[in-house]
Amino acid sequence: MPLDASARGVYPIAPTPFHPDGTIDFASIDRLTDFYRGCGATGMTVLGVMGEAGKLDQAEGLAVATRYIRRAAGLPVIVGVSAPGFAAMAGLARASMEAGAAGVMIAPPNSLRTDDQIATYYRQAAEAVGADVPFVIQDYPLNFSVVMTPGVIRRIVQENASCVMLKHEDWPGLEKISALRAFQAEGSMRPISILCGNGGLFLDFECERGADGAMTGYAFPDMLVDVVRLSQAGERDAAHDLFDAHLPLLRYEQQPGVGLAVRKYLMARRGLIAADAQRRPAGSLSTAARAEIEYLLGRLARHDARAVVGTGR
């Protein structure tokens, strides 16, 4: 089914698993996909920033996306197709949709500065991938250095019928969510799905401000699923209690430069992927960092049994 504005829940940002020699670990893709489905994820996003998409050539990127899509077997998969030029973007978008993707995610190039430039870029990108391809705006100013105001997001949504979702990763960004939902309530912007990133650091209040869920890659996506479910059910204290128990580890995973190394280490410790390998250039964990992660896992295990993963590696 194609992606639409009713999307809710958790769409984990899936990593690209590698063997220690740098080749793609397709067996771990299957294992991870099965885990996402089993823990209640409502979709998946592949070839995002944390999916090391920039380290894959075009054929590898499509191979990774296709493997996730086929293994997901009906679970909606969004494919990141951001590229320096529209030809590469359109090629990957079309091939991914033909493989069964639900939609694509498009990030802005860091050269954009004005609202007109941003709106024009997304209009041209939508034309390039095709008006029949649902797309997600990736709003991540901390990484892309492109600041999208609520007004320019509304403009993109109103000018492009194929825009169905915002991946919200502004920081701080709670007021942006409130502003966008106010636009929707007053009728000046059609409804869109809003899923939030930033490793889930603000998910507890993002849901309360009107976000529909999360699209991020914390090593415990099953916790994110539970927090969103509890929040949507009105169980505010339970949602915050669970979120607060994970916050120290979640914060540790958000460190610039080594965040993906932390995440992959944790996912390997949980048995979700075979190895914590990254493609170069890559950050690495020191012996001290690994000890700190193990300490945080031990503390988390007092509150959440999912953190009980055996002795240190």
C-alpha positions as CSV (number, residue, x, y, z in Angstrom):
1,M,0.0,0.0,0.0
2,P,1.3,3.5,-0.8
3,L,2.2,5.7,2.1
4,D,-0.4,8.3,3.0
5,A,-1.1,11.0,5.6
6,S,-2.7,8.5,8.0
7,A,0.6,6.8,8.9
8,R,1.1,6.4,12.6
9,G,3.3,4.4,15.1
10,V,7.0,3.7,14.7
11,Y,9.0,3.5,11.5
12,P,12.5,2.5,12.7
13,I,15.4,3.9,10.8
14,A,17.0,0.6,9.8
15,P,20.8,0.4,9.7
16,T,22.7,-1.3,6.9
17,P,24.3,-4.4,8.5
18,F,27.8,-5.2,7.3
19,H,30.2,-8.1,7.8
20,P,33.6,-7.1,9.3
21,D,35.1,-7.1,5.8
22,G,32.6,-4.4,4.7
23,T,30.3,-6.5,2.6
24,I,26.6,-6.2,3.1
25,D,25.1,-8.7,5.6
26,F,21.8,-9.7,4.0
27,A,21.1,-12.3,6.6
28,S,21.1,-9.6,9.3
29,I,18.7,-7.6,7.2
30,D,16.3,-10.5,7.3
31,R,16.7,-10.9,11.1
32,L,16.3,-7.2,11.8
33,T,13.2,-7.0,9.6
34,D,11.6,-9.9,11.4
35,F,12.4,-8.2,14.7
36,Y,10.8,-4.9,13.7
37,R,7.6,-6.7,12.6
38,G,7.5,-8.7,15.8
39,C,8.0,-5.8,18.2
40,G,5.0,-3.9,16.7
41,A,6.7,-1.4,14.2
42,T,4.1,-0.1,11.8
43,G,6.7,0.5,9.0
44,M,10.4,0.9,8.3
45,T,12.7,3.4,6.8
46,V,15.9,2.4,5.0
47,L,18.9,4.2,3.4
48,G,18.6,7.1,5.9
49,V,21.5,9.0,7.4
50,M,22.1,6.2,10.0
51,G,21.7,3.6,7.3
52,E,25.1,4.7,5.9
53,A,23.4,5.3,2.5
54,G,26.3,7.6,1.4
55,K,28.7,4.6,1.7
56,L,26.8,2.5,-0.7
57,D,26.9,2.7,-4.5
58,Q,23.6,2.9,-6.3
59,A,23.4,-0.8,-7.0
60,E,24.1,-1.6,-3.4
61,G,21.6,0.9,-2.2
62,L,18.9,-0.6,-4.3
63,A,19.9,-4.1,-3.2
64,V,19.6,-3.2,0.5
65,A,16.2,-1.5,0.0
66,T,14.9,-4.4,-2.1
67,R,16.0,-7.0,0.5
68,Y,14.2,-5.0,3.3
69,I,11.1,-4.5,1.2
70,R,10.8,-8.2,0.2
71,R,11.4,-9.4,3.8
72,A,8.9,-6.9,5.2
73,A,6.2,-8.6,3.1
74,G,3.6,-5.9,3.3
75,L,5.0,-3.8,6.2
76,P,5.4,-0.3,4.6
77,V,9.0,0.6,3.8
78,I,10.1,4.1,3.1
79,V,13.3,4.5,1.1
80,G,15.7,7.4,1.5
81,V,16.5,8.6,-2.0
82,S,18.3,11.9,-1.3
83,A,21.0,12.6,-3.9
84,P,23.0,15.5,-5.3
85,G,21.1,15.4,-8.5
86,F,17.6,14.6,-9.5
87,A,18.6,11.9,-12.0
88,A,20.1,9.6,-9.3
89,M,17.2,10.5,-7.0
90,A,14.5,9.6,-9.6
91,G,16.3,6.4,-10.6
92,L,16.5,5.1,-7.0
93,A,12.9,6.2,-6.3
94,R,11.4,4.5,-9.3
95,A,13.4,1.3,-8.8
96,S,12.4,1.2,-5.1
97,M,8.7,1.8,-5.9
98,E,8.8,-1.0,-8.5
99,A,10.3,-3.2,-5.8
100,G,7.3,-2.5,-3.5
101,A,8.3,0.5,-1.4
102,A,5.5,2.5,0.1
103,G,7.2,5.9,-0.5
104,V,10.4,7.8,-0.5
105,M,12.2,10.3,1.8
106,I,13.9,13.4,0.5
107,A,16.3,15.6,2.4
108,P,17.3,19.1,1.3
109,P,20.8,19.9,0.0
110,N,22.7,22.1,2.4
111,S,22.9,24.9,-0.2
112,L,19.3,26.0,0.4
113,R,18.8,29.1,2.5
114,T,15.6,30.9,1.6
115,D,12.0,29.7,1.8
116,D,11.6,30.1,-2.0
117,Q,14.7,28.0,-2.6
118,I,13.4,25.3,-0.3
119,A,9.9,25.2,-1.8
120,T,11.3,25.2,-5.3
121,Y,13.6,22.3,-4.5
122,Y,10.8,20.2,-3.2
123,R,8.6,21.0,-6.1
124,Q,11.3,20.0,-8.6
125,A,12.1,16.9,-6.5
126,A,8.5,15.8,-6.5
127,E,8.4,16.3,-10.3
128,A,11.6,14.3,-10.7
129,V,10.5,11.2,-8.7
130,G,6.9,11.4,-10.1
131,A,3.7,12.8,-8.9
132,D,2.4,9.3,-8.1
133,V,5.3,8.7,-5.6
134,P,4.4,9.6,-2.0
135,F,7.3,11.5,-0.3
136,V,8.5,12.4,3.1
137,I,10.1,15.8,3.9
138,Q,13.2,15.2,6.0
139,D,13.6,18.3,8.2
140,Y,16.9,17.8,10.0
141,P,18.6,21.3,10.3
142,L,21.3,20.0,12.7
143,N,22.6,17.7,10.0
144,F,21.7,19.5,6.8
145,S,21.9,23.1,8.0
146,V,18.6,23.9,6.2
147,V,16.1,25.7,8.4
148,M,12.5,25.0,7.5
149,T,10.0,27.2,9.2
150,P,6.4,25.9,9.8
151,G,5.4,28.3,7.1
152,V,7.6,26.8,4.4
153,I,6.7,23.2,5.4
154,R,3.0,24.2,5.0
155,R,3.9,25.6,1.6
156,I,5.6,22.4,0.5
157,V,2.6,20.4,1.6
158,Q,0.1,22.6,-0.1
159,E,2.1,22.8,-3.4
160,N,2.7,19.0,-3.6
161,A,-0.1,16.6,-3.4
162,S,2.4,13.7,-3.1
163,C,3.8,15.1,0.1
164,V,2.2,12.9,2.8
165,M,4.6,13.0,5.8
166,L,7.1,15.1,7.7
167,K,10.1,13.5,9.4
168,H,10.5,16.1,12.1
169,E,14.1,16.4,13.5
170,D,14.3,20.0,14.4
171,W,15.8,20.7,17.9
172,P,14.2,22.3,19.7
173,G,11.1,21.5,17.7
174,L,8.1,21.1,20.0
175,E,6.6,24.4,19.0
176,K,7.0,23.6,15.3
177,I,4.8,20.5,15.8
178,S,2.2,22.7,17.6
179,A,2.3,25.3,14.8
180,L,1.8,22.7,12.1
181,R,-1.1,21.1,13.9
182,A,-2.6,24.5,14.4
183,F,-2.4,25.1,10.6
184,Q,-4.2,21.8,10.1
185,A,-6.9,22.7,12.6
186,E,-7.6,26.1,11.0
187,G,-7.7,24.5,7.6
188,S,-4.7,26.3,6.1
189,M,-2.8,23.1,5.7
190,R,-4.1,19.7,4.7
191,P,-3.4,16.8,7.2
192,I,0.0,15.1,7.0
193,S,1.6,12.4,9.1
194,I,4.4,13.7,11.5
195,L,6.9,11.2,12.7
196,C,9.9,12.4,14.8
197,G,13.6,11.6,14.8
198,N,16.6,12.8,16.9
199,G,17.1,9.4,18.3
200,G,13.8,9.7,20.1
201,L,15.2,12.2,22.6
202,F,12.0,14.3,22.8
203,L,9.5,11.6,21.8
204,D,7.6,11.7,25.1
205,F,6.5,15.3,24.6
206,E,6.5,15.2,20.8
207,C,3.6,12.7,20.9
208,E,1.7,15.0,23.3
209,R,2.2,17.9,20.9
210,G,0.6,16.1,18.0
211,A,3.2,13.8,16.5
212,D,1.9,10.5,15.1
213,G,4.9,8.6,16.3
214,A,8.6,8.1,15.7
215,M,10.9,7.6,12.7
216,T,14.3,7.1,14.3
217,G,16.9,4.4,15.1
218,Y,17.4,3.9,18.8
219,A,18.8,0.4,19.5
220,F,15.5,-0.4,21.5
221,P,12.9,0.4,18.9
222,D,10.5,-1.8,20.8
223,M,10.7,0.8,23.6
224,L,9.7,3.5,21.2
225,V,6.8,1.4,20.0
226,D,5.6,1.1,23.6
227,V,6.0,4.8,24.4
228,V,4.0,5.8,21.3
229,R,1.3,3.2,22.1
230,L,1.0,4.3,25.7
231,S,0.9,8.0,24.8
232,Q,-1.8,7.5,22.2
233,A,-3.8,5.5,24.7
234,G,-3.6,8.4,27.2
235,E,-1.4,6.6,29.6
236,R,0.9,9.5,30.1
237,D,2.7,8.5,33.3
238,A,3.4,5.0,32.1
239,A,4.8,6.4,28.8
240,H,7.0,8.8,30.6
241,D,8.2,6.2,33.2
242,L,9.3,3.9,30.4
243,F,10.9,6.7,28.4
244,D,12.7,8.0,31.5
245,A,14.3,4.6,32.2
246,H,15.8,4.5,28.7
247,L,16.9,8.2,28.6
248,P,20.5,7.8,29.9
249,L,21.3,5.1,27.3
250,L,19.3,6.9,24.5
251,R,21.3,10.1,25.3
252,Y,24.6,8.2,25.1
253,E,23.7,6.9,21.7
254,Q,23.1,10.4,20.4
255,Q,26.8,11.4,20.6
256,P,28.0,13.0,17.4
257,G,30.6,11.0,15.6
258,V,30.2,7.7,17.5
259,G,26.4,7.5,17.7
260,L,26.1,4.9,15.0
261,A,28.9,2.8,16.6
262,V,27.0,2.8,19.9
263,R,23.8,1.9,18.2
264,K,25.3,-1.0,16.2
265,Y,27.2,-2.2,19.2
266,L,23.9,-2.4,21.2
267,M,22.0,-4.0,18.3
268,A,24.7,-6.7,18.0
269,R,24.6,-7.2,21.8
270,R,20.8,-7.8,21.5
271,G,21.4,-10.3,18.6
272,L,19.6,-8.1,16.1
273,I,22.6,-8.0,13.8
274,A,25.6,-10.3,13.6
275,A,28.3,-7.6,13.9
276,D,28.6,-4.0,14.8
277,A,30.7,-3.3,11.7
278,Q,30.5,0.0,9.8
279,R,31.9,0.9,6.4
280,R,34.7,3.4,6.5
281,P,35.0,6.2,7.2
282,A,33.5,5.2,10.6
283,G,33.7,6.1,14.2
284,S,34.8,3.5,16.7
285,L,34.3,2.7,20.4
286,S,37.1,2.7,22.9
287,T,37.4,0.2,25.7
288,A,36.1,2.8,28.1
289,A,33.1,3.6,25.9
290,R,32.1,-0.1,25.7
291,A,32.4,-0.3,29.5
292,E,30.1,2.7,29.9
293,I,27.5,1.2,27.5
294,E,27.6,-2.0,29.5
295,Y,27.1,-0.1,32.7
296,L,24.1,1.7,31.3
297,L,22.7,-1.5,30.0
298,G,23.0,-3.0,33.5
299,R,21.2,0.0,35.0
300,L,18.4,-0.1,32.4
301,A,17.9,-3.9,33.0
302,R,16.6,-3.0,36.5
303,H,13.6,-1.4,34.9
304,D,13.3,-3.1,31.5
305,A,14.1,-6.8,31.0
306,R,14.8,-6.2,27.3
307,A,18.2,-4.8,28.4
308,V,19.2,-8.1,29.9
309,V,21.6,-9.3,27.2
310,G,24.1,-11.4,29.0
311,T,27.7,-10.6,30.0
312,G,29.9,-8.0,28.2
313,R,31.5,-8.9,24.9
